[in-house]
Amino acid sequence: MLPDIVKRVREERHEVCNHTFHHPSLHHISHNKALSEWIRAGQHRLSNGYRNPSFPSTE
């Protein structure tokens, strides 16, 4: 089921935004650990076929 959802998300051009990998409480971990979690989640997302999120121009 999950691969079908992932395929549909890509086909419909939705974006999956980045968040932490293990979902720790960010109030209880160091800045470096939070950054590591965010980077690892981004790497995982990109390795599974997602592109970096695009944001509308503020101009």
C-alpha positions as CSV (number, residue, x, y, z in Angstrom):
1,M,0.0,0.0,0.0
2,L,2.7,2.5,0.9
3,P,4.5,2.3,-2.4
4,D,1.2,3.0,-4.2
5,I,0.8,6.2,-2.0
6,V,4.4,7.3,-2.8
7,K,3.8,6.8,-6.5
8,R,0.6,8.7,-6.4
9,V,2.2,11.6,-4.5
10,R,4.9,11.9,-7.1
11,E,2.4,11.6,-10.0
12,E,0.2,14.3,-8.6
13,R,3.2,16.5,-8.0
14,H,2.6,16.9,-4.3
15,E,5.6,17.8,-2.1
16,V,6.7,15.9,0.9
17,C,8.4,18.4,3.2
18,N,11.4,17.5,5.3
19,H,11.3,16.7,9.0
20,T,13.3,14.6,11.4
21,F,14.1,11.0,10.8
22,H,13.3,9.4,14.2
23,H,10.8,12.1,15.4
24,P,12.6,13.0,18.7
25,S,11.2,15.8,20.8
26,L,13.4,18.7,19.5
27,H,13.2,20.4,22.9
28,H,15.1,17.6,24.5
29,I,18.0,17.1,22.1
30,S,21.0,19.2,21.1
31,H,21.1,21.6,18.2
32,N,23.6,19.2,16.5
33,K,21.4,16.2,17.0
34,A,18.4,18.1,15.6
35,L,20.4,19.1,12.6
36,S,21.6,15.5,12.1
37,E,18.0,14.3,12.2
38,W,16.9,16.9,9.7
39,I,19.8,16.1,7.3
40,R,19.2,12.3,7.5
41,A,15.5,12.7,6.8
42,G,16.4,14.8,3.7
43,Q,18.9,12.3,2.5
44,H,16.3,9.5,2.9
45,R,13.7,11.5,1.1
46,L,16.0,12.3,-1.9
47,S,17.2,8.7,-2.1
48,N,13.6,7.6,-2.5
49,G,12.9,9.8,-5.5
50,Y,11.7,13.0,-4.0
51,R,13.1,16.4,-5.1
52,N,13.9,19.3,-2.8
53,P,10.7,21.2,-2.0
54,S,10.1,24.4,-4.0
55,F,8.8,27.5,-2.4
56,P,6.9,30.2,-4.1
57,S,8.9,33.4,-4.9
58,T,8.4,36.2,-2.5
59,E,8.9,38.8,-5.3
